[in-house]
Amino acid sequence: MAEPTENKQTTTGGNRGVVIPDDWPGYRLELFAYPAHYSGDLECVYIPHGVIMDRTERLARNIVDDLGDHDIVVLCVLKGGYQFCSDLVEAIKALGCGSSRSLLMRVDFIRLKSYMNDQSTQDLQIVGAESLSMLSGKNVLIVEAVVNTGKTMKALLAHVESFGPKMIRVAGLLVKRSPNDSGCLPDYVGFEIPNRFVVGYALDYNEYFRDLSHICVISESGKQKYKV
């Protein structure tokens, strides 16, 4: 069984983050606390909450090192990105306390919807797009929870660019390895993971599992239980 590693090479020259190999089995559920109402709905704890927080703090430091001389608009992609965005913003703020380098941040929100059950659909809905005119001339940090093939991110980037921002950077907590990926990777990556459907830490399956602290793999019985 291979352990997660760090790999610094990407197709865009950035950092792939912590690379979780295809044969990573995760951790046994009984080793962690999780809501009892999800008993039987999960296969394993894939990334524990503490590991997520530590990696987020590292990403915050990288962002401050790169963008610390700018004012930025943080564009949080809802709904799955809200917890990652909140923790990332808090980590960036903490680094700015007592430091000569800090980021003046404004946080705004946009919602993307493209999933039905565990399958991505061709119908990408952008909710809140009409309010993005304020991005004109601004430095924008898009914060997204999961990047799958990169096609959705590519479409979002094109949409954001149409409003004329000065600069765009993307922070993604998870990047899934996919044979159909577009090569569009975030500038800041938390974890690169196999193409498995994960829930928790605000990631959902038909609006369930957002209340999990850890990132977990949903079981087949869990998919059937909450299928629409």
Phi and psi restraints in degrees (value plus and minus 20) as a CYANA .aco file:
   2 ALA   PHI    -101.7   -61.7
   2 ALA   PSI     126.0   166.0
   3 GLU   PHI    -110.4   -70.4
   3 GLU   PSI     133.5   173.5
   4 PRO   PHI     -78.4   -38.4
   4 PRO   PSI     120.7   160.7
   5 THR   PHI    -149.2  -109.2
   5 THR   PSI     153.9   193.9
   6 GLU   PHI    -128.1   -88.1
   6 GLU   PSI     112.7   152.7
   7 ASN   PHI    -149.5  -109.5
   7 ASN   PSI     104.2   144.2
   8 LYS   PHI    -115.1   -75.1
   8 LYS   PSI     -16.9    23.1
   9 GLN   PHI    -125.4   -85.4
   9 GLN   PSI     111.5   151.5
  10 THR   PHI    -152.8  -112.8
  10 THR   PSI     151.9   191.9
  11 THR   PHI     -89.0   -49.0
  11 THR   PSI     -37.4     2.6
  12 THR   PHI    -126.5   -86.5
  12 THR   PSI     -13.7    26.3
  13 GLY   PHI      65.2   105.2
  13 GLY   PSI     -15.9    24.1
  14 GLY   PHI    -111.9   -71.9
  14 GLY   PSI    -175.0  -135.0
  15 ASN   PHI    -131.4   -91.4
  15 ASN   PSI     104.8   144.8
  16 ARG   PHI     -96.3   -56.3
  16 ARG   PSI     -25.3    14.7
  17 GLY   PHI      57.2    97.2
  17 GLY   PSI    -174.4  -134.4
  18 VAL   PHI    -100.5   -60.5
  18 VAL   PSI      97.9   137.9
  19 VAL   PHI    -112.6   -72.6
  19 VAL   PSI      96.2   136.2
  20 ILE   PHI    -115.7   -75.7
  20 ILE   PSI     100.2   140.2
  21 PRO   PHI     -91.3   -51.3
  21 PRO   PSI     145.0   185.0
  22 ASP   PHI     -81.7   -41.7
  22 ASP   PSI     -51.1   -11.1
  23 ASP   PHI    -113.9   -73.9
  23 ASP   PSI      -5.2    34.8
  24 TRP   PHI     -89.8   -49.8
  24 TRP   PSI      97.1   137.1
  25 PRO   PHI    -105.4   -65.4
  25 PRO   PSI     -28.3    11.7
  26 GLY   PHI      58.2    98.2
  26 GLY   PSI    -189.1  -149.1
  27 TYR   PHI    -131.0   -91.0
  27 TYR   PSI     129.1   169.1
  28 ARG   PHI     -82.8   -42.8
  28 ARG   PSI     118.0   158.0
  29 LEU   PHI     -80.1   -40.1
  29 LEU   PSI     -55.0   -15.0
  30 GLU   PHI     -88.3   -48.3
  30 GLU   PSI     -28.8    11.2
  31 LEU   PHI    -102.1   -62.1
  31 LEU   PSI     -30.4     9.6
  32 PHE   PHI    -152.1  -112.1
  32 PHE   PSI     138.3   178.3
  33 ALA   PHI    -108.5   -68.5
  33 ALA   PSI     114.9   154.9
  34 TYR   PHI    -174.1  -134.1
  34 TYR   PSI     139.8   179.8
  35 PRO   PHI     -78.2   -38.2
  35 PRO   PSI     111.4   151.4
  36 ALA   PHI     -83.0   -43.0
  36 ALA   PSI     -45.4    -5.4
  37 HIS   PHI     -89.9   -49.9
  37 HIS   PSI     -29.1    10.9
  38 TYR   PHI    -122.0   -82.0
  38 TYR   PSI      -5.8    34.2
  39 SER   PHI     -80.8   -40.8
  39 SER   PSI     106.9   146.9
  40 GLY   PHI      68.3   108.3
  40 GLY   PSI     -27.8    12.2
  41 ASP   PHI    -117.3   -77.3
  41 ASP   PSI     -24.8    15.2
  42 LEU   PHI    -145.8  -105.8
  42 LEU   PSI     127.8   167.8
  43 GLU   PHI    -107.7   -67.7
  43 GLU   PSI     -63.6   -23.6
  44 CYS   PHI    -186.8  -146.8
  44 CYS   PSI     144.9   184.9
  45 VAL   PHI    -105.9   -65.9
  45 VAL   PSI      95.6   135.6
  46 TYR   PHI    -106.4   -66.4
  46 TYR   PSI     -66.2   -26.2
  47 ILE   PHI    -155.1  -115.1
  47 ILE   PSI      92.6   132.6
  48 PRO   PHI     -84.5   -44.5
  48 PRO   PSI     133.3   173.3
  49 HIS   PHI     -76.9   -36.9
  49 HIS   PSI     -61.4   -21.4
  50 GLY   PHI     -82.9   -42.9
  50 GLY   PSI     -56.8   -16.8
  51 VAL   PHI     -87.6   -47.6
  51 VAL   PSI     -60.1   -20.1
  52 ILE   PHI     -78.5   -38.5
  52 ILE   PSI     -65.9   -25.9
  53 MET   PHI     -85.3   -45.3
  53 MET   PSI     -62.2   -22.2
  54 ASP   PHI     -82.5   -42.5
  54 ASP   PSI     -63.1   -23.1
  55 ARG   PHI     -86.8   -46.8
  55 ARG   PSI     -57.3   -17.3
  56 THR   PHI     -83.5   -43.5
  56 THR   PSI     -59.3   -19.3
  57 GLU   PHI     -82.2   -42.2
  57 GLU   PSI     -58.5   -18.5
  58 ARG   PHI     -87.0   -47.0
  58 ARG   PSI     -61.6   -21.6
  59 LEU   PHI     -82.5   -42.5
  59 LEU   PSI     -60.1   -20.1
  60 ALA   PHI     -79.6   -39.6
  60 ALA   PSI     -61.7   -21.7
  61 ARG   PHI     -84.8   -44.8
  61 ARG   PSI     -61.3   -21.3
  62 ASN   PHI     -82.0   -42.0
  62 ASN   PSI     -61.4   -21.4
  63 ILE   PHI     -85.7   -45.7
  63 ILE   PSI     -63.6   -23.6
  64 VAL   PHI     -84.2   -44.2
  64 VAL   PSI     -61.0   -21.0
  65 ASP   PHI     -80.5   -40.5
  65 ASP   PSI     -57.6   -17.6
  66 ASP   PHI    -103.1   -63.1
  66 ASP   PSI     -58.8   -18.8
  67 LEU   PHI    -137.3   -97.3
  67 LEU   PSI      -9.5    30.5
  68 GLY   PHI     -82.9   -42.9
  68 GLY   PSI     -32.3     7.7
  69 ASP   PHI    -119.4   -79.4
  69 ASP   PSI      -9.3    30.7
  70 HIS   PHI    -141.5  -101.5
  70 HIS   PSI     135.5   175.5
  71 ASP   PHI    -111.0   -71.0
  71 ASP   PSI     119.3   159.3
  72 ILE   PHI    -151.7  -111.7
  72 ILE   PSI     135.6   175.6
  73 VAL   PHI    -125.0   -85.0
  73 VAL   PSI      98.3   138.3
  74 VAL   PHI    -107.1   -67.1
  74 VAL   PSI      99.0   139.0
  75 LEU   PHI    -125.7   -85.7
  75 LEU   PSI      83.3   123.3
  76 CYS   PHI    -105.1   -65.1
  76 CYS   PSI     107.4   147.4
  77 VAL   PHI    -110.4   -70.4
  77 VAL   PSI      91.3   131.3
  78 LEU   PHI    -107.9   -67.9
  78 LEU   PSI     139.9   179.9
  79 LYS   PHI    -112.3   -72.3
  79 LYS   PSI     -45.4    -5.4
  80 GLY   PHI     -82.3   -42.3
  80 GLY   PSI     -42.2    -2.2
  81 GLY   PHI    -108.8   -68.8
  81 GLY   PSI     -20.7    19.3
  82 TYR   PHI     -87.1   -47.1
  82 TYR   PSI     -58.6   -18.6
  83 GLN   PHI     -90.8   -50.8
  83 GLN   PSI     -64.2   -24.2
  84 PHE   PHI     -81.2   -41.2
  84 PHE   PSI     -63.9   -23.9
  85 CYS   PHI     -83.1   -43.1
  85 CYS   PSI     -64.9   -24.9
  86 SER   PHI     -79.9   -39.9
  86 SER   PSI     -66.9   -26.9
  87 ASP   PHI     -89.4   -49.4
  87 ASP   PSI     -55.6   -15.6
  88 LEU   PHI     -86.4   -46.4
  88 LEU   PSI     -64.9   -24.9
  89 VAL   PHI     -82.0   -42.0
  89 VAL   PSI     -62.2   -22.2
  90 GLU   PHI     -82.5   -42.5
  90 GLU   PSI     -59.7   -19.7
  91 ALA   PHI     -87.2   -47.2
  91 ALA   PSI     -58.8   -18.8
  92 ILE   PHI     -85.0   -45.0
  92 ILE   PSI     -62.5   -22.5
  93 LYS   PHI     -81.9   -41.9
  93 LYS   PSI     -62.4   -22.4
  94 ALA   PHI     -81.5   -41.5
  94 ALA   PSI     -58.8   -18.8
  95 LEU   PHI     -86.7   -46.7
  95 LEU   PSI     -49.2    -9.2
  96 GLY   PHI     -97.4   -57.4
  96 GLY   PSI     -38.0     2.0
  97 CYS   PHI     -91.0   -51.0
  97 CYS   PSI      98.9   138.9
  98 GLY   PHI      56.5    96.5
  98 GLY   PSI      -9.0    31.0
  99 SER   PHI    -133.6   -93.6
  99 SER   PSI     133.0   173.0
 100 SER   PHI     -98.1   -58.1
 100 SER   PSI     -34.5     5.5
 101 ARG   PHI    -135.9   -95.9
 101 ARG   PSI     100.5   140.5
 102 SER   PHI    -167.9  -127.9
 102 SER   PSI     139.9   179.9
 103 LEU   PHI    -127.1   -87.1
 103 LEU   PSI     104.9   144.9
 104 LEU   PHI    -101.2   -61.2
 104 LEU   PSI      95.7   135.7
 105 MET   PHI    -137.6   -97.6
 105 MET   PSI     120.7   160.7
 106 ARG   PHI    -138.1   -98.1
 106 ARG   PSI     116.1   156.1
 107 VAL   PHI    -131.0   -91.0
 107 VAL   PSI     109.2   149.2
 108 ASP   PHI    -150.1  -110.1
 108 ASP   PSI     153.4   193.4
 109 PHE   PHI    -155.7  -115.7
 109 PHE   PSI     126.8   166.8
 110 ILE   PHI    -162.1  -122.1
 110 ILE   PSI     129.5   169.5
 111 ARG   PHI    -140.6  -100.6
 111 ARG   PSI     111.8   151.8
 112 LEU   PHI    -132.5   -92.5
 112 LEU   PSI     120.5   160.5
 113 LYS   PHI    -157.5  -117.5
 113 LYS   PSI      97.1   137.1
 114 SER   PHI    -164.8  -124.8
 114 SER   PSI     -15.7    24.3
 115 TYR   PHI    -127.5   -87.5
 115 TYR   PSI     122.5   162.5
 116 MET   PHI    -147.7  -107.7
 116 MET   PSI      98.6   138.6
 117 ASN   PHI      36.9    76.9
 117 ASN   PSI    -143.0  -103.0
 118 ASP   PHI    -126.4   -86.4
 118 ASP   PSI      -2.5    37.5
 119 GLN   PHI    -136.8   -96.8
 119 GLN   PSI     114.9   154.9
 120 SER   PHI     -96.9   -56.9
 120 SER   PSI     117.4   157.4
 121 THR   PHI    -124.5   -84.5
 121 THR   PSI     147.8   187.8
 122 GLN   PHI     -99.4   -59.4
 122 GLN   PSI     -32.1     7.9
 123 ASP   PHI    -110.0   -70.0
 123 ASP   PSI      72.6   112.6
 124 LEU   PHI    -109.9   -69.9
 124 LEU   PSI      99.0   139.0
 125 GLN   PHI    -125.3   -85.3
 125 GLN   PSI     108.2   148.2
 126 ILE   PHI    -130.2   -90.2
 126 ILE   PSI      91.2   131.2
 127 VAL   PHI    -123.1   -83.1
 127 VAL   PSI     109.3   149.3
 128 GLY   PHI      77.2   117.2
 128 GLY   PSI     -15.8    24.2
 129 ALA   PHI     -85.2   -45.2
 129 ALA   PSI     -46.8    -6.8
 130 GLU   PHI     -88.9   -48.9
 130 GLU   PSI     -35.3     4.7
 131 SER   PHI    -117.0   -77.0
 131 SER   PSI     -11.8    28.2
 132 LEU   PHI    -106.6   -66.6
 132 LEU   PSI     -15.4    24.6
 133 SER   PHI     -82.4   -42.4
 133 SER   PSI     -43.1    -3.1
 134 MET   PHI     -91.0   -51.0
 134 MET   PSI     -25.6    14.4
 135 LEU   PHI    -100.9   -60.9
 135 LEU   PSI     -29.0    11.0
 136 SER   PHI     -77.3   -37.3
 136 SER   PSI     103.3   143.3
 137 GLY   PHI      56.1    96.1
 137 GLY   PSI     -15.3    24.7
 138 LYS   PHI    -119.0   -79.0
 138 LYS   PSI     140.6   180.6
 139 ASN   PHI    -111.0   -71.0
 139 ASN   PSI     100.7   140.7
 140 VAL   PHI    -134.3   -94.3
 140 VAL   PSI     112.0   152.0
 141 LEU   PHI    -134.5   -94.5
 141 LEU   PSI      87.0   127.0
 142 ILE   PHI    -101.9   -61.9
 142 ILE   PSI     109.1   149.1
 143 VAL   PHI    -135.8   -95.8
 143 VAL   PSI      96.1   136.1
 144 GLU   PHI    -146.1  -106.1
 144 GLU   PSI     125.3   165.3
 145 ALA   PHI     -98.3   -58.3
 145 ALA   PSI     -67.4   -27.4
 146 VAL   PHI    -155.0  -115.0
 146 VAL   PSI     111.7   151.7
 147 VAL   PHI    -133.3   -93.3
 147 VAL   PSI      99.2   139.2
 148 ASN   PHI    -112.4   -72.4
 148 ASN   PSI    -119.6   -79.6
 149 THR   PHI     -98.2   -58.2
 149 THR   PSI     -36.5     3.5
 150 GLY   PHI      71.8   111.8
 150 GLY   PSI     -28.2    11.8
 151 LYS   PHI     -86.5   -46.5
 151 LYS   PSI     -61.5   -21.5
 152 THR   PHI     -84.3   -44.3
 152 THR   PSI     -62.3   -22.3
 153 MET   PHI     -83.9   -43.9
 153 MET   PSI     -58.7   -18.7
 154 LYS   PHI     -81.7   -41.7
 154 LYS   PSI     -62.7   -22.7
 155 ALA   PHI     -85.4   -45.4
 155 ALA   PSI     -60.3   -20.3
 156 LEU   PHI     -86.2   -46.2
 156 LEU   PSI     -62.6   -22.6
 157 LEU   PHI     -80.1   -40.1
 157 LEU   PSI     -63.4   -23.4
 158 ALA   PHI     -82.0   -42.0
 158 ALA   PSI     -59.4   -19.4
 159 HIS   PHI     -86.2   -46.2
 159 HIS   PSI     -65.8   -25.8
 160 VAL   PHI     -84.3   -44.3
 160 VAL   PSI     -60.8   -20.8
 161 GLU   PHI     -82.0   -42.0
 161 GLU   PSI     -47.0    -7.0
 162 SER   PHI     -86.2   -46.2
 162 SER   PSI     -36.0     4.0
 163 PHE   PHI    -113.2   -73.2
 163 PHE   PSI     -17.5    22.5
 164 GLY   PHI      51.9    91.9
 164 GLY   PSI      24.9    64.9
 165 PRO   PHI     -89.7   -49.7
 165 PRO   PSI     138.0   178.0
 166 LYS   PHI     -92.9   -52.9
 166 LYS   PSI     -58.9   -18.9
 167 MET   PHI    -174.2  -134.2
 167 MET   PSI     126.3   166.3
 168 ILE   PHI    -149.4  -109.4
 168 ILE   PSI     110.0   150.0
 169 ARG   PHI    -146.3  -106.3
 169 ARG   PSI     134.3   174.3
 170 VAL   PHI    -147.0  -107.0
 170 VAL   PSI     111.4   151.4
 171 ALA   PHI    -132.5   -92.5
 171 ALA   PSI     103.8   143.8
 172 GLY   PHI    -142.6  -102.6
 172 GLY   PSI     107.5   147.5
 173 LEU   PHI     -88.1   -48.1
 173 LEU   PSI     -66.2   -26.2
 174 LEU   PHI    -145.2  -105.2
 174 LEU   PSI     116.6   156.6
 175 VAL   PHI    -141.6  -101.6
 175 VAL   PSI     102.9   142.9
 176 LYS   PHI    -110.9   -70.9
 176 LYS   PSI     113.2   153.2
 177 ARG   PHI     -91.6   -51.6
 177 ARG   PSI     107.8   147.8
 178 SER   PHI    -162.0  -122.0
 178 SER   PSI     118.3   158.3
 179 PRO   PHI     -85.9   -45.9
 179 PRO   PSI     -35.8     4.2
 180 ASN   PHI    -126.9   -86.9
 180 ASN   PSI       1.2    41.2
 181 ASP   PHI     -90.0   -50.0
 181 ASP   PSI     131.4   171.4
 182 SER   PHI    -111.1   -71.1
 182 SER   PSI     -21.6    18.4
 183 GLY   PHI      60.0   100.0
 183 GLY   PSI     -14.3    25.7
 184 CYS   PHI    -111.8   -71.8
 184 CYS   PSI      77.8   117.8
 185 LEU   PHI    -129.6   -89.6
 185 LEU   PSI     131.4   171.4
 186 PRO   PHI     -83.9   -43.9
 186 PRO   PSI     138.0   178.0
 187 ASP   PHI     -93.4   -53.4
 187 ASP   PSI     -49.4    -9.4
 188 TYR   PHI    -148.2  -108.2
 188 TYR   PSI      97.9   137.9
 189 VAL   PHI    -137.7   -97.7
 189 VAL   PSI     111.0   151.0
 190 GLY   PHI     -97.5   -57.5
 190 GLY   PSI     -82.0   -42.0
 191 PHE   PHI    -159.7  -119.7
 191 PHE   PSI     117.7   157.7
 192 GLU   PHI    -119.7   -79.7
 192 GLU   PSI     105.4   145.4
 193 ILE   PHI    -147.5  -107.5
 193 ILE   PSI     141.1   181.1
 194 PRO   PHI     -82.3   -42.3
 194 PRO   PSI     147.9   187.9
 195 ASN   PHI    -100.9   -60.9
 195 ASN   PSI      50.8    90.8
 196 ARG   PHI    -136.8   -96.8
 196 ARG   PSI     129.7   169.7
 197 PHE   PHI    -104.4   -64.4
 197 PHE   PSI      95.2   135.2
 198 VAL   PHI    -135.5   -95.5
 198 VAL   PSI     133.6   173.6
 199 VAL   PHI    -155.2  -115.2
 199 VAL   PSI     148.5   188.5
 200 GLY   PHI      79.4   119.4
 200 GLY   PSI     146.6   186.6
 201 TYR   PHI      32.7    72.7
 201 TYR   PSI      24.5    64.5
 202 ALA   PHI      60.4   100.4
 202 ALA   PSI     -22.8    17.2
 203 LEU   PHI    -102.6   -62.6
 203 LEU   PSI     116.7   156.7
 204 ASP   PHI    -141.3  -101.3
 204 ASP   PSI     147.7   187.7
 205 TYR   PHI    -148.0  -108.0
 205 TYR   PSI      84.2   124.2
 206 ASN   PHI      32.2    72.2
 206 ASN   PSI      24.1    64.1
 207 GLU   PHI      56.8    96.8
 207 GLU   PSI     -18.6    21.4
 208 TYR   PHI    -116.8   -76.8
 208 TYR   PSI     142.0   182.0
 209 PHE   PHI      60.0   100.0
 209 PHE   PSI     -19.5    20.5
 210 ARG   PHI     -84.5   -44.5
 210 ARG   PSI     -41.4    -1.4
 211 ASP   PHI    -107.5   -67.5
 211 ASP   PSI     -12.5    27.5
 212 LEU   PHI    -101.0   -61.0
 212 LEU   PSI     117.2   157.2
 213 SER   PHI     -99.4   -59.4
 213 SER   PSI     -55.9   -15.9
 214 HIS   PHI    -110.1   -70.1
 214 HIS   PSI     141.7   181.7
 215 ILE   PHI    -110.5   -70.5
 215 ILE   PSI     103.3   143.3
 216 CYS   PHI    -146.9  -106.9
 216 CYS   PSI     141.3   181.3
 217 VAL   PHI    -113.9   -73.9
 217 VAL   PSI     106.2   146.2
 218 ILE   PHI     -94.1   -54.1
 218 ILE   PSI     124.3   164.3
 219 SER   PHI    -105.8   -65.8
 219 SER   PSI     144.8   184.8
 220 GLU   PHI     -82.9   -42.9
 220 GLU   PSI     -57.5   -17.5
 221 SER   PHI     -86.6   -46.6
 221 SER   PSI     -53.8   -13.8
 222 GLY   PHI     -86.2   -46.2
 222 GLY   PSI     -59.1   -19.1
 223 LYS   PHI     -82.6   -42.6
 223 LYS   PSI     -62.5   -22.5
 224 GLN   PHI     -88.9   -48.9
 224 GLN   PSI     -57.7   -17.7
 225 LYS   PHI     -83.1   -43.1
 225 LYS   PSI     -59.3   -19.3
 226 TYR   PHI    -128.9   -88.9
 226 TYR   PSI      -4.1    35.9
 227 LYS   PHI     -89.3   -49.3
 227 LYS   PSI     125.4   165.4
